[in-house]
């Protein structure tokens, strides 16, 4: 009987370990300010798609994305990027009207990630140059949002407050971790990022991301609110060199990669 109990316990532990492995979610997230896909090239949509594929991303937060503007030839840039990725899901959040179309941010993700809901959060302009926005996509196991803060301190602080209010209102009681990628236009240790880190955890490495040809500022980040889940960083980097793409030409920002495991 004692041996039988030991065997039963051992089998139960193995089954539980198997369940834990099944519940674990591994993700590679990329944050990328793409500069309207036109900073140094007439259109870097395909190049950035190749870069994201080489980085083996599951989902990407994109900033400075045009939608049907005159300056970028009337192209739905996020849609074109998603098509170049082989038919990814995508959600655009226009921050403001611009040249017959819109200018804003977006989230794109592999088809294997099932989208549950999408949303857009308008951010206040305050003393900044222009209004900003957040693109929010909820999946079965997590939430991913993309933003791009303005340049002034007052606007950055006000925009973070609005982001926090939205996340508190919608996802405070969620069992899903919320990831936020963006160009925050401020560096580690600054007042806006200290405000962020009161309720968010920084996941990404603080290597320089801007400008791409000679980086000297770290202003692009990926944060998380775990919401009771265990989120482990399996790796993070700011790549400066890829086999398929010249990152110094693709955009004026370098991408940020974070590999995470959710339990």
N, C-alpha and C positions, 0 to 999 in steps of 0.2 A: 504493500500500500504506500509505503514511504517513497519507493522508487517511482510509483505511478504519479504521486503528487509532484515529485521533482520534474518528471517529464512533462506533466500538464503545465506547470509553471513555466518551464523553458519554452514550450510551444507558444504559450500566451505571450511571452516576452518577444519572441521572434515575430509573431503576428502584429504586435503593437509597433515594433520597430519598422515593419513593412508599411504599416499605415502612416507612420511619421514620414517615411520616404515619399509615399504617395502624396502627402499633403504639402510637401516642400515645393516651392515654386522658385525656379532660377530664371533671372532676367538680366539681359544686358540693355541698359538704358544709355542713350546718347543725348546730350544737350548741344545744340548747334545754332549759333547766330549766323544765318546764311547770307546776310547782306543783300536781300532781294535777289539772290542768285545772280548778281550782276556787278559786284564790286570791281573785279579785275578782268572779267570776261563778259561777253554780251549775254551769255546764258550758261550758268554752271549747274543747271538742274541735274543733268545726267552725271556730271562729275561728282556732285555731292551724293547722288544716289549710289554711285560706285563706291564712294568712301564709306557710306553708312553700311553697305553690304560687306565691305572688307572688314569693318569693325564688328561684324556679326551682331548688329543691334536687333533687338526684338521690338523696340519702340524708340521714338525720337521726339524730342521737343524742339521746335523750330521757331526762331525769332526773325523779325524783319522779313516778312513774307508778303509779296504783292498779290492781289487778286484782281485781274482784268484791268490793270492800269495802263495808261498811255506809255509810261516810261519803260515798261517791260512787255510791250507789244500786245497788250490785251490778254495775256496768258493767265490762266488759273494756275498759279505756281505750285500750290500745295497739291492740287489734283495731278499736275504733270509729274511732280516728284513721286507721288504715290503710284502712278502708272509706271514710272521708270523702275520702281521697286518691285514690279511684278503684280500690281494690284493690291497695294496695302490699303487698310482702312485709314481715313483721315478726317480730322475735324478742324475747321478754321474759325478763328475768332477775330473779326475785324475790330481794330482799335479806332480807326477813323476813316472817313472817305478820303480818297486820294486819286487825282488825275483820272476821273471817270470810273474808278473802281474802289479798292480798299487796300489798307495797309494794316498788318496785324501779326498774329502769332498762330501756331498750329501744333497739333499732335498727329503723328502718323505711326501706325503699328502693323505688325505682321498679321495676316488673315487668321492665324491660329488663335490670336487673342480675341475672345468674343467681347464685343462692345455691349455694355448694359445701358448706358445713358451718356449723353453729352450735354455740355452747358457752356455758356459764355459769361464771364464776369467783367463788367465795365469798371475800369479804375479811374479815379479822379485825376484831372490835370493839375489842379492847385496852382503852384507857381512854375510848373514845368513847361516844356515846349509844346507838348501835345498829349492827348488822352492815350491811355494804354489799356490793355485787356488781358484776360486770362482765358486760355482754352482748356477746358476740363473734360477728360474722358474717363468714365468709370468702366472697369472690366470686371470679370467674375471674381478675380483674386486681389485686385488693387485698383488704385486711382492714380492717374497721371495728368499733371497740369503743366502748362507752358506759359511763361510770362516774360515781359521785357520792361523793366522799370525805367522811368525817366532819369534825367541827369541831375536834378537838384535835390538837396537834402529834404526839403519840406515835402516835395512830391513823392520821393521814395518812401519816407516814413508814412505818409498818408496812404499810399498804394499798398504797402505791407499791412497796414491796419485793416484795409478793406479785404485783402486776401485772407487774413486771419479770421475776420468776422464771417466770411463766407464758409471757410473750412470748419469753423466752430459750429455754424448753423446747420450745415449739411452733413458733415462727416464726424462730428465729435463722438457719436455713439456707434460709429461704424466699426466693424471688425476687419476692415480692409485698410492696409497702410496707404497713405497718400504721399506720392512723390511729386515734387515741384522742381522743374528745370527752368533755367532762365538766364538771361543776361541782366544782371542786377545793377550794372553801371556803378558799382562801388566795390571796394576791396575788403579783404578779411580784416577784422578789427574795427571797421567803420560802424558808425551809429546804426545805420539801417540793418546791417548784418547782425549786430548784437541784439537788435530787436527781433530779428528772425529767429535767432538761436535761443530765445526764451521758450519757444514752442515748437521749433523744428530742429532736427539733427542734420548736420552737414555730412553728406556721404562722399562727396567728390574731393579729389586731391586739390590742393591750392597752388597748382603750377600756373604759370602765366598763360593766358589765353588770347591776349590782344596786344598789338596787332599781329596778324598771323606771320608776316615776314620777319619780324624781329620782336617777339613777345616781351612785354615789360609790365603788363598789368594782369591781375587775376580778377576777372569780373563775371565769369560764367560758372554757375554752380548747379548741383543737384542736391536737394534736401528731401527729408522724409519726416512725416508724422507716423510713427509705427502703429498707433491706435491699438496697443496691447499685443501686437504681433512681434515676433523676433525677426529683425531685419539685419542680416549680416553682410558686410561688404567683402566680396570674394576677390575684388580687384578694382582699381581705379587709376586712370591716367589721362593725360592730355597728349595725344599723339602729335608729333611734329613731322612725321614722315610715314607715308603709306606707299605700297607698291603700285597701286592703281591710279593715284591722284596726287597732284602737287597741292598740298593743303595751303600753301602760301598764296596760291592763285584762286583756289575754289571760293574763298571768302576772306574777309579781313579779320575773322575770328577763327581760332582753332576749336575743334570739337572737344567735348568732355565725355569720357566713358566711365560708367559705373556698372560693375557686375554685382548683383545682389542675390541673396537667397532669403526667401520669406518662409517662415515656419509658423 
